[in-house]
Amino acid sequence: IYSLLPGTEAYEQLTLLLEKGKLYALEDDLLARGVDASNLLPNGRSISYDTFVDLVVKHQRTYNWA
């Protein structure tokens, strides 16, 4: 979650990834860490757990950045 915030080490690298794909953060994870979704990368998107499940079913690959 913190990597999606400006000023972090991974932020610049993640902005490059957005040119080829999408980045999502679970709403519950954002809330648990006190992160406001409006502070994410410009094209980063917060999603519900239900939306996450839909994305997992729809796509062959998912990546966990934990």
N, C-alpha and C positions, 0 to 999 in steps of 0.2 A: 504494500500500500504506500509506504513512504517513498518508494522509488518513483511514483507517479507525481510527486510534488516537486515544483521548481526548487533549484538549489541543491538537490541531492546528486550524488555522484552518477547514478544510473540514469538520471533524467535525460541528459543529452543523447545517450545511446537509445533510450526508449523512443525519443522523438524521431529517430531514424527508422525505427521499426514501424512507426505509424504510417510511413510512406508505402509500406507493403502489406499492412494488416491493421487489425483493430486491437485495442487493449480495453479490458473490462476489469472493474473492481466490484466485488460484492458489497452491496449496501450495508449488510450486517458487519462486515469487516471494517468499513469506513466508520460506522457508528461506534464500534468497539474501541477504535483508536482515536476517536474525537476528530476525525478528518472530514472537512466539508467537501462534498463532491465538486463544488464550484472551483476548488483549488487544484483539481487534477490537471494532467496534461490537457492541452486544448481539445484534443479529440478523444481523450480518455472518457469512458462512460461508466457510470455506476449502474448496476443491474441487481435485480432481485434474485433470490435463490431459484425461483421457478424459471426465470429467464435463463439462468445459468444451465439448468437441466435441459432446457430446450436447445441451447447452443451445443451442449455436449452430444445430444442425440443427433443433431443436424450435421455436425462436423466430425471427421475421422480423428483429428488430432486436437488435443488440448495440451497446454504447457502450464506447469505449476512452477512459479518463480519463488517458491518458499525456500 
